Structures are given as structure tokens and as C-alpha cells.
Amino acid sequence: MTKKLVNTPYLVDESIEDYAFVSTTSEPPLLQELVNATHEHMGWPQKLSGRLVGRSLKILSALVRPKFALEIGMFTGYSALSIAEGMPDDGRLICCETNPRAIELAQTFFDRSEHGHKIEVIFGRALDTIETLDILLDFTFIDADKRNYLNYYERVKEMTRPGGLIVLDNVLWSGKVLQPESEIDDILVETNQRIATDPDVENIFLTLRDGLNVVRKRD
């Protein structure tokens, strides 16, 4: 049985979350298998994006049809495969990850996927990796260490083409953005405020799972 991944405690009623899950198009069987493998072999399996976020990424990617995409924080590859699914066959998705075990597990699924050839994994700090890239980005998904969220956003925005998308996960931070008490809470609040007031972009802040901020760079 495929495990349904949602954050706990629930930000919305659990029955509503369940209804949204079963009312969303299922991910491909390989991704369902990846969910189970992540639970079996990895700590903190809730870091995996899951169906609601994953299908959102797939649809957004399919709408943009990115030639060059970036993922900051890949974990075991569920979100990467979701993004790659919506990319053209000659698209290139660069994934930044610092967990060798997660990379190893992800690669076994990339090797089995018809979309795996689009994905290139780079081990190391994302901010260092980004500085080595000489590409104009069409699509970026940010889901890594929260202390650098604002740094990721500002740097990626510079590299994004007009009309390109930047998607940030966990922007509700289990509701802690409403009453910030830690440095990470404050950084997420600052990042959300920066995006909402940034004249270079337009955005929609979705209360999906743990919050998804979809940002479009203005033409």
C-alpha cells in the first residue's frame, strides 16, 4: 500500500487532507514505489514531497515546459521525477543535495525512469553549486535548509528568465510563521514578505500541505 505523506500536526482538518489526496491524480507506480522505499530506508521520510506537492510540480512544469530547471534539496528524488515528468525530452534538471544516502537511493529510481536521463545530481552545498552554473533558468524548486531560503530566492531570481517560475516549499513551516520564535521562523517570514513585496515578481501563496509559494518573474 502506498503511504500518504502529510505533515503532522495537520494544518487543515485531517479528513480534508485525505479527501484532497484521494481526489488528486495518482503519481506513476514508480513514484509510489519510491514513497515506500523512502519510508523503509531513510530517516525523516516526511521530507518527501508526496502526491499533492508532487502533482502540483508536475503540472506547473508541464505548463512551463522548462529547458533548464533547478532543484535545491532533492532528498530521494520524488519531486525531481515529478518535475522531470513535465519537462521536454531534451530538458535538463540540475538537483542539489548533500545527503549521499538520499542521492544513492534516488539514482536507483532515476535509472529506472523514462525521465531519469533529464536529471543531473550535484553533491554539495547548493549555494556553491549555483555559482558554478551558467544557465538561464525556466523553473526552480526550493526545498532545502530554511536558513538559506532568502539567499536561495535572491540568487535564483537573478538566474531566472522573465516568465520563469520559482516554487518554494514549507513556507507555512507548520504554522510557525504566524508566531515566529526561532531564527528559522524569522527567515521564512522575511522570505515570504520579500516575495510578496518584490516588484520583480508576482506570486500566489498556496496553503497546500505545508505551504507552497509559486513565484513568477515578471516579463
C-alpha positions in Angstrom: 0.0 0.0 0.0 1.3 3.5 -0.9 1.9 5.6 2.2 0.3 9.0 2.2 2.7 11.7 3.3 1.3 14.8 5.0 2.8 17.0 7.7 1.6 16.5 11.3 0.1 18.2 13.1 -2.4 18.9 10.3 -2.7 22.5 9.2 -6.2 21.6 7.9 -8.6 19.1 9.1 -7.2 15.6 8.5 -10.3 14.4 6.7 -10.0 17.4 4.3 -6.3 16.5 3.7 -7.3 12.9 3.0 -10.1 14.0 0.6 -7.7 16.2 -1.3 -5.2 13.3 -1.5 -7.7 10.7 -2.9 -9.2 13.4 -5.3 -5.8 14.1 -6.9 -4.4 12.2 -9.9 -2.2 9.3 -8.7 1.5 9.6 -9.2 3.1 6.9 -11.5 3.7 3.5 -10.0 7.5 4.1 -9.8 6.9 7.1 -7.6 4.5 5.2 -5.4 7.3 2.6 -5.0 9.8 5.4 -4.2 7.5 6.6 -1.4 7.6 3.1 0.2 11.4 2.8 -0.3 11.9 6.1 1.3 9.9 5.1 4.4 11.8 1.8 4.5 15.4 3.0 4.1 15.6 6.7 5.1 15.2 8.7 8.2 12.7 11.6 8.2 10.7 10.2 5.3 8.2 13.1 5.8 10.7 15.3 3.9 9.5 13.6 0.7 7.1 15.9 -1.2 4.2 13.4 -1.7 1.3 13.4 -4.1 -0.2 16.8 -3.6 3.0 18.8 -3.9 4.4 16.3 -6.5 1.5 16.5 -8.9 1.4 20.3 -8.5 5.1 20.4 -9.5 4.4 18.1 -12.5 1.5 20.3 -13.7 3.5 23.5 -13.3 6.4 22.0 -15.1 4.2 20.8 -17.9 2.8 24.3 -18.3 6.2 26.0 -18.4 8.0 23.1 -20.3 11.4 24.1 -18.9 14.5 23.6 -20.9 16.7 24.3 -17.8 15.4 23.6 -14.3 17.0 23.6 -10.8 16.0 21.8 -7.6 17.6 22.9 -4.3 17.1 20.0 -1.9 16.3 16.8 -3.8 16.1 14.2 -0.9 15.2 10.8 -2.5 14.1 12.2 -5.9 10.3 12.2 -5.7 10.0 15.9 -6.5 12.8 15.7 -9.1 11.0 12.9 -11.0 7.7 14.9 -10.7 9.3 18.0 -12.3 11.1 15.9 -14.9 7.9 14.3 -15.9 6.6 17.7 -17.1 9.8 18.7 -18.9 10.5 18.2 -22.6 12.6 15.2 -23.5 15.7 17.4 -24.0 15.2 19.3 -20.7 17.9 19.4 -18.1 17.1 19.3 -14.3 20.0 20.0 -12.0 19.5 18.8 -8.4 21.5 19.9 -5.4 21.7 17.5 -2.5 24.1 17.0 0.5 22.9 13.6 1.7 24.8 10.7 0.0 22.4 8.0 1.1 19.5 10.0 -0.4 21.4 10.5 -3.7 22.2 6.8 -3.9 18.5 5.8 -3.4 17.3 8.5 -5.8 19.7 7.4 -8.5 18.3 3.8 -8.5 14.9 5.3 -9.3 16.2 7.7 -11.9 17.9 4.8 -13.7 14.5 3.1 -14.0 12.5 6.1 -15.1 11.9 7.2 -18.6 12.5 10.7 -17.3 15.7 9.9 -15.4 18.0 11.0 -18.2 16.9 14.6 -17.8 18.2 14.7 -14.2 21.8 15.6 -13.1 22.6 15.4 -9.4 25.4 17.5 -7.9 26.6 16.7 -4.4 27.5 19.7 -2.2 26.2 23.0 -0.8 23.6 24.4 -3.1 24.9 28.0 -2.9 28.3 26.8 -4.1 26.8 24.7 -6.9 24.6 27.6 -8.1 27.7 29.7 -8.5 29.1 27.2 -11.0 26.0 27.3 -13.2 26.0 29.4 -16.4 22.4 28.9 -17.5 19.1 30.8 -17.6 16.6 29.0 -15.5 13.0 28.4 -16.5 11.9 26.6 -13.3 13.3 26.2 -9.8 12.0 24.2 -6.8 13.4 25.2 -3.4 13.1 22.7 -0.6 16.4 22.7 1.3 17.8 24.2 4.5 15.5 27.0 5.6 18.3 29.3 6.9 19.2 30.0 3.3 15.7 30.3 1.9 16.1 34.1 1.3 19.6 33.6 -0.1 18.3 30.9 -2.5 15.4 33.0 -3.6 17.5 36.1 -4.3 20.2 34.2 -6.2 17.9 32.1 -8.2 15.7 35.1 -9.2 18.8 36.7 -10.8 19.3 33.5 -12.9 15.6 33.1 -13.9 14.3 34.2 -17.3 11.3 36.6 -17.5 8.2 34.4 -17.2 10.1 31.7 -15.3 8.8 30.1 -12.1 10.4 29.7 -8.7 8.5 27.4 -6.3 9.3 27.4 -2.6 8.0 24.6 -0.3 7.4 24.6 3.5 6.6 28.3 3.5 4.0 27.9 6.3 6.5 26.0 8.4 3.8 24.1 10.3 2.1 27.4 11.1 5.2 28.8 12.9 5.3 31.8 10.5 2.2 33.2 12.4 4.1 33.4 15.7 7.8 33.1 14.9 10.0 32.1 17.8 13.3 31.0 16.2 15.8 32.2 13.7 14.4 29.9 11.0 10.9 31.1 11.7 12.1 34.7 11.2 13.9 33.8 8.0 10.8 32.2 6.5 8.6 35.2 7.5 11.2 37.5 5.9 11.3 35.4 2.7 7.6 35.4 2.4 7.4 39.2 3.0 10.2 39.8 0.5 8.4 37.8 -2.2 5.0 39.5 -1.6 6.6 43.0 -1.9 9.1 42.2 -4.7 8.3 44.3 -7.7 10.2 41.9 -10.0 7.7 39.1 -9.4 4.1 38.1 -8.9 3.2 35.2 -6.7 0.4 33.0 -5.2 0.9 31.7 -1.7 -0.9 28.3 -1.6 -2.0 26.7 1.7 -1.1 23.3 0.2 0.3 20.8 2.6 3.0 22.9 4.5 2.6 25.9 2.2 3.8 26.3 -1.4 4.8 29.8 -2.7 4.6 29.9 -6.5 6.5 32.9 -7.9 6.6 34.1 -11.5 9.3 36.5 -12.6 7.7 39.4 -14.4 8.3 39.9 -18.2 
